[in-house]
């Protein structure tokens, strides 16, 4: 089961953070059709947020065709975004973890690592388009 977390410094609305986390888990194959999401009550209590925030995220995911609510039972994954097998992701994940270790040993903090990654990602994406 997915465990949600919020980053109050991100500038992204909490409900959008929940949506992104579910979409990332689906994309990476960490959630599969039939898996149950945590209850609205549990997420709201665990993150100390309004239950309506969780409901908004779950409704949007339902609108996107990724989850479905079963009244009295819970919210379940109904769709997937996984494009590649986990076998493809795992070597890349190991390489990324190694890179992150190198960045930390070089004295970079989390914010600097994120900034470097995002700027490199964006420039590489722009080069692919050009």
VENNOR-V794862 format. One record per pair of residues at least 12 apart in sequence whose C-alpha atoms are under 6 Angstrom apart, sorted by sequence separation. I is the first residue (numbers start at 1). J is the second residue. If there is no record, write none. Layout:
i=I j=J
i=I j=J
This chain:
i=66 j=78
i=66 j=79
i=40 j=54
i=15 j=53
i=19 j=57
i=37 j=75
i=36 j=75
i=37 j=76
i=36 j=76
i=35 j=76
i=15 j=57
i=34 j=76
i=35 j=77
i=34 j=77
i=33 j=77
i=33 j=78
i=33 j=79
i=29 j=82
i=26 j=80
i=27 j=81
i=28 j=82
i=26 j=81
i=27 j=82
i=26 j=82
